[in-house]
Amino acid sequence: MAESRLKLVSKELNFDTVDATEVPRDRKGKHNPLMSKILADLQRISPTVALRIPRAALGSQKVANVRAALAREIKKTNLVIGTSVDDDYFYVWLKKA
């Protein structure tokens, strides 16, 4: 299989090649475990309550980075959320669409 791909290129490549269909398309960044937990909880709560996540659960990550990661994940769903933060907690809740 690799030989057939290399025949398409006249010059030797610096790196190996793979079929584009084999390339992973999902991003699994350092926030992935936390985002998975938050999304799972958001899908199980009602819009009248908020998740209260201790800031210690965020580890050394800045709240702004966690919010950005959450925004990227929320884009993949049909959920509309709100977020807030105080000295001790990061809050996430469902908004009415």
Beta strands, then each sheet from edge to edge (+ up, - down):
strand 1: 50-54
strand 2: 81-85
strand 3: 89-94
sheet 1: 1+ 3- 2+
end
